[in-house]
């Protein structure tokens, strides 16, 4: 993917932040933050030889791990705290809530 194509979703999220208010603005900020730190980058920091080992290290099933890796969902606050301990990335960033 070309750099311009990769930036398009981020630029769209930034534009949404500028034109929305209230809860819609909060969602746009969360979207931007998730684009800045995708789950596959977070999960790459988990030590382990296999998905099974990585999932066991953070206390989730392989299905949950794959769901995160494929950006189908994000960790719950409890899961994010555990993942934060393993990766040293803040739970807020893992949940896509803050810069």
C-alpha positions as a Markdown table, in Angstrom:
| # | Residue | x | y | z |
|---|---|---|---|---|
| 1 | Unk | 0.0 | 0.0 | 0.0 |
| 2 | Unk | 1.3 | 3.4 | -0.9 |
| 3 | Unk | 2.0 | 5.9 | 1.9 |
| 4 | Unk | -0.8 | 8.2 | 0.7 |
| 5 | Unk | -3.3 | 5.3 | 0.8 |
| 6 | Unk | -2.2 | 4.4 | 4.3 |
| 7 | Unk | -2.6 | 8.0 | 5.5 |
| 8 | Unk | -6.1 | 8.4 | 4.1 |
| 9 | Unk | -8.0 | 6.8 | 7.0 |
| 10 | Unk | -6.0 | 8.8 | 9.5 |
| 11 | Unk | -6.6 | 12.0 | 7.7 |
| 12 | Unk | -10.4 | 11.2 | 7.6 |
| 13 | Unk | -10.4 | 10.6 | 11.3 |
| 14 | Unk | -8.6 | 13.9 | 11.9 |
| 15 | Unk | -11.2 | 15.7 | 9.7 |
| 16 | Unk | -14.0 | 14.0 | 11.7 |
| 17 | Unk | -12.6 | 15.3 | 14.9 |
| 18 | Unk | -12.7 | 18.8 | 13.6 |
| 19 | Unk | -16.3 | 18.7 | 12.5 |
| 20 | Unk | -18.0 | 16.7 | 15.2 |
| 21 | Unk | -19.1 | 17.4 | 18.8 |
| 22 | Unk | -19.9 | 15.5 | 21.9 |
| 23 | Unk | -20.0 | 11.7 | 21.8 |
| 24 | Unk | -19.4 | 11.7 | 18.0 |
| 25 | Unk | -16.2 | 13.6 | 18.6 |
| 26 | Unk | -15.1 | 11.1 | 21.3 |
| 27 | Unk | -15.7 | 8.3 | 18.8 |
| 28 | Unk | -13.7 | 10.1 | 16.1 |
| 29 | Unk | -10.8 | 10.6 | 18.6 |
| 30 | Unk | -10.9 | 6.9 | 19.6 |
| 31 | Unk | -10.9 | 5.9 | 15.9 |
| 32 | Unk | -7.8 | 8.1 | 15.3 |
| 33 | Unk | -6.0 | 6.7 | 18.3 |
| 34 | Unk | -6.7 | 3.1 | 17.1 |
| 35 | Unk | -5.3 | 4.0 | 13.7 |
| 36 | Unk | -2.2 | 5.4 | 15.3 |
| 37 | Unk | -1.6 | 2.2 | 17.3 |
| 38 | Unk | -3.1 | -0.9 | 15.7 |
| 39 | Unk | -3.5 | -4.0 | 17.8 |
| 40 | Unk | -1.1 | -6.1 | 15.7 |
| 41 | Unk | 1.7 | -3.7 | 16.8 |
| 42 | Unk | 0.7 | -4.0 | 20.4 |
| 43 | Unk | 0.5 | -7.8 | 20.2 |
| 44 | Unk | 3.9 | -8.1 | 18.5 |
| 45 | Unk | 5.4 | -6.9 | 21.8 |
| 46 | Unk | 4.0 | -9.9 | 23.7 |
| 47 | Unk | 6.8 | -12.5 | 24.2 |
| 48 | Unk | 6.1 | -16.1 | 23.0 |
| 49 | Unk | 6.9 | -18.5 | 20.3 |
| 50 | Unk | 3.3 | -19.0 | 19.2 |
| 51 | Unk | -0.1 | -17.5 | 19.3 |
| 52 | Unk | -1.1 | -20.1 | 21.9 |
| 53 | Unk | 1.9 | -19.0 | 24.1 |
| 54 | Unk | 1.2 | -15.3 | 23.6 |
| 55 | Unk | -2.5 | -15.7 | 24.4 |
| 56 | Unk | -1.7 | -17.8 | 27.5 |
| 57 | Unk | 0.8 | -15.1 | 28.7 |
| 58 | Unk | -2.0 | -12.5 | 28.7 |
| 59 | Unk | -4.7 | -14.8 | 29.9 |
| 60 | Unk | -7.0 | -15.0 | 26.8 |
| 61 | Unk | -8.0 | -17.6 | 24.3 |
| 62 | Unk | -6.4 | -17.9 | 20.9 |
| 63 | Unk | -9.7 | -16.8 | 19.4 |
| 64 | Unk | -9.7 | -13.6 | 21.4 |
| 65 | Unk | -6.0 | -13.0 | 20.5 |
| 66 | Unk | -6.9 | -13.4 | 16.8 |
| 67 | Unk | -9.9 | -11.1 | 17.1 |
| 68 | Unk | -7.6 | -8.4 | 18.5 |
| 69 | Unk | -4.9 | -9.0 | 15.9 |
| 70 | Unk | -7.5 | -8.8 | 13.1 |
| 71 | Unk | -8.9 | -5.5 | 14.6 |
| 72 | Unk | -12.3 | -7.2 | 15.1 |
| 73 | Unk | -12.4 | -5.8 | 18.6 |
| 74 | Unk | -10.3 | -4.3 | 21.4 |
| 75 | Unk | -9.5 | -5.6 | 24.9 |
| 76 | Unk | -11.8 | -4.9 | 27.8 |
| 77 | Unk | -10.4 | -2.6 | 30.5 |
| 78 | Unk | -9.4 | -5.7 | 32.6 |
| 79 | Unk | -7.7 | -7.3 | 29.6 |
| 80 | Unk | -6.0 | -4.0 | 28.6 |
| 81 | Unk | -4.5 | -3.7 | 32.1 |
| 82 | Unk | -3.0 | -7.2 | 31.8 |
| 83 | Unk | -1.8 | -6.5 | 28.3 |
| 84 | Unk | -0.3 | -3.2 | 29.5 |
| 85 | Unk | 1.7 | -5.1 | 32.2 |
| 86 | Unk | 3.1 | -7.4 | 29.5 |
| 87 | Unk | 3.8 | -4.8 | 26.8 |
| 88 | Unk | 4.5 | -1.7 | 28.9 |
| 89 | Unk | 2.0 | 0.2 | 26.7 |
| 90 | Unk | -0.6 | 2.1 | 28.7 |
| 91 | Unk | -4.0 | 0.4 | 29.0 |
| 92 | Unk | -5.6 | 3.6 | 27.7 |
| 93 | Unk | -3.6 | 3.5 | 24.5 |
| 94 | Unk | -4.4 | -0.2 | 24.1 |
| 95 | Unk | -8.1 | 0.5 | 24.4 |
| 96 | Unk | -7.6 | 3.3 | 21.8 |
| 97 | Unk | -8.8 | 6.0 | 24.1 |
| 98 | Unk | -5.9 | 8.5 | 24.5 |
| 99 | Unk | -2.8 | 9.7 | 22.7 |
